[in-house]
């Protein structure tokens, strides 16, 4: 067992970090099912924005992840890079992407359609989803929200205001449902500020994007579990998933290089969070770092 004994009546959630490339898929498909069973996981979330060669996710990969026990796939800044994969975001209700990408008003949409008739009126997908499953013999629901940070990244709509809007929806439409957030961001400062601002209002905030698992997993005073970054589901001997040789040469000579996925064994990284169904507060948070053997 990795996590402590599951409290009676609690909902247990596994949140997996950025799944990177073929090795990340292989690792998740081989290690995740046993982890879910051994740790008595009720809900499983995986960030899949890097699954297809580091950018986006294919329908085939989605089906394999769902079959292995994943309930929700979140995204990030690479979610929209391959337009050929956009239909996947609309087809599956449990694939989400950062919800604070800009939303255009009707006048702007109409103007853009005249200027760019082949351009989509709006971005596909959505920023949150509600999952319902059997948990320990009784039905349970979980709200999963995907948000992207703005520090050292593209300037999107405010993640704080977006989250406030989601919480208002939860109050009126889904009262009593715990909320878990995948905060996809570069800055740990921004992630920590977000966690402290929403402490007591959200059950858990798990950071993704930097691919390096941080050592700050904790439960705040208000009952919100948080960690700045879950780490990466991908090759162990790598530079955030890429072959070290490419990254070293790029750093030494400051030249543009095509980055290749690193070979070798991979690791399944993330955290397990227990949430009280009545108070919606986190009871425990435990990091996961399971390495495969090849």
N, C-alpha and C positions, 0 to 999 in steps of 0.2 A: 504493500500500500504506500502511496505517495502522500496523500492527504490524510488528515486526522479522521477518526470515525465520523461518519456522516450523522449530524444531529437529527433526531426524530422530527419529521415534518418539514425539514428544510428542502429547498430546491438546490441541486448541485449543478453548476455550470462549468464546462471546460471551454476556455477561450484559447484558440491556437494562433500563433503569430504568422507573419507573412509566409505563405507557401511559395517557395521559389523553384520553378522549373521542374524538370523530370525527376531529379533526385528528391525534391520536396514531395512530389506526388507519390513516388515509390515509398518514401518514408512514412507518410501519413497513412497510405493504404495498408501498409504492413503493421504499423504500431498502434494506430488509433482504435481499431475495434477492441483489442484486448484491454487498452487503457479505459475505454468507456465501460466495459464490463467489470473490470477489477475495482475501479474507483466509484462504481455505481453512479455514473453521470446521467443526469436527466436531460440536459440540453447541451448541444455541441455547436460552437461557433468557430469558423476558420476564416482568416483573411486570405482571399484568393486572387488579389490583384496582380500578383507576379507569376501566376501559375503557367501561363502559356509563353514560355521562353522569356519570362521576366516582365511581361506586359499583357494584362487581360486574362480571360479564361474562356475556354471553348465549351460547347455543349457536351461533348464527350467527357471532358474533365469534370464538369458539373455533375453529370449522372454518376460517375465513379465515386465522387466525394459523398453525394447523398446516399449511395448504396453502402458506403463504409460507416455511416452513422452520423454524418454532418447534418445539422438541422438548418443552419444559416451560413451563407457565404457573404462576407463583407468585402468592400473594395477600398479604393484610394485614388491617388493621383494618376495611376496608370489605367484606371477603369475604362477610360474613353479613348485611349491612344490608337487602338485598332478598331476602326469603324465597322469592319466586317463582323466584329463580335458584339456590337451593340444590341442586336435582336435578343441575345441571351438575357440581357438585363430586363427586358420587358416580358419574356416568356415565363420566367420563374419568379414566383412571389417571394421566395426565401433567398433570393440573391439581391443584395442591396448595395448601394454605392453612397459616397458622401452626399448627404442631403442638402448641404449648404452651397452646392454649385448654384450659380445665379439662375433665378427664375425671371423670364422676360414678361413684361406686360403685353396685353393684346395688341396695342398700337405698334410696339416694336416688332412683334412677331409678324404682323401683317406687312410692315415695311420691309423686313428682311426677306419675306417670301417673294416679294416683288423683285428685290435686288438679287437674291440668291435662290431661285426656284427649286434647286436640287437639295438645298440645305434643310435639315430637320427643324421643325417648328420649335421643338424643345428636346432636352436631353432625355434619353430613355431611363427607365428604372426609377427607384424611389430610395429615400433615406432611412426608412425604418420598416419593420415588419413585426407582426404578432404571431408567435408560435404557440400552439396548444398540443400537449402530449400527456400521456399517462406518466405520472411520477410517483413511484412507490404505491401504486394501486389506486391513486386518485388523480383526476385531471388537474393539470397545472398549465399556466400560461406565462410567457416571457416576452417582453418587448425588447427588441435589439435595434439599436440606433447606430448609424454610421455617420461620422463627422470628420471633416478634414481641417487641420490647422492652417494658419495663415503666416506664421513667422517662418521666414526662410523658404516659403513656398508661394505658389500663385495666390493672388489676392482674391479669395472667394467671399461669399457673404459671411456675416459674423457667425461663428459657431455657437457663441453664447446665446445670441438671440434666436437662432434656429432651435437650440435645445429648449429654451423657454417656451417656444411655440409647441414643441412636441409634448412637453409636460402639461400644457393646458389641454391638449387633445386627450392625453392619458387620464386626466382628472375627470373629464366629462364622459368619455367613451369607454375607457378601460380602467376604472378605479380598482385599486388593490392588486394591480399587475406589476411585478418588479421590472425595472428598466436597467439594461446593461448597454454600455456605450463602447463602441470601438472608435477611439480618437486617433485618427491617422495623421500624424504630424511629425515634423522635424525637431521642434523645440520642446525640450522637457520643461522649460519654464512655462510655456503656454499650457501644456498638459497639466502641470501641477496647479496652475491658477484655475483651470477649468474644474479640476477635482475639488478644490477647496471652495470654489464658488457654489458648486452644486452638492456639497457635502450634506447628506441627509435627505436629498431629493432624488438621488439616483442610487441604485443598489451597488453598481460597480462601473468603473471606468478603466478600460484596458487600452494602453497605447500600442500602436503599430507604426510601421514605416522605417525605423532606423535599422531593423534587423538584428539588433544587439540587445539581449535580455538585460534589463536593469535590476539592481538589487534593492529596490525601494518598495516592494510589495507590502502593503499595510492597509489597515482599516482606520479611517479618520474618525474624529470624535463624534460626528453625526451619524456614523454607521455606513459610510460609503467605502467600499474596497477599491483600491487603485494601485496601478503599477504603470510606470512611465513607458515601458516597452516590453512586450511579451517575448521578443526575440524572433528568430526565423525558423521555419520548418524547411530546412535545406542543408546543403553540404557543410560539414563541420570545418574542414580545412579550406577556408575560402575568405574572401573579403566581401562581406554581405551577400554571398552567393556566387560571386565571380571567381574565376581562376586567379589565385594569388599572383602568378607570373604577370598577367595582364595589368593588374592593379599596381604592382611594384614598378613595372616599367613605365606606366603612366605617371606615377609619382616622381620617379627619378628624372625622367626626361621631359615631363610636361607636354606630352604629345597625345593626340587623339588615338585611341586604340579601340578596336572592336572587342567588347568584353564577352568572354565565353563562360559558360557555367562550369564551376569547379567539379572535378571528379571525386570519387571516394564516398565513404559513408556519410549519411545525413542524420540529423537529429530532429525530433518532434519537440517543439518548445511552446510554452504557453503558461496558463495558470488554471487552477481549480478554485472556484468560489462557491461557498455555501451561503444561501440567502434565506432568512426567516420569512415564511410565507405571510405571517400576520403583520409584522412590523416593516417588512421589506428592507430591513437592514442586513448588511453582510455579517456573517458569523465567523468566517475564516477565509483566508486566501493563501494558496500554496502554489509555488512555481513548479513547473514541469520542464525537465530537460532529459529526454529519453533518446539515447543514441542507438541507431541500428548497427548490426554487425554484418559485414559482407564477407 
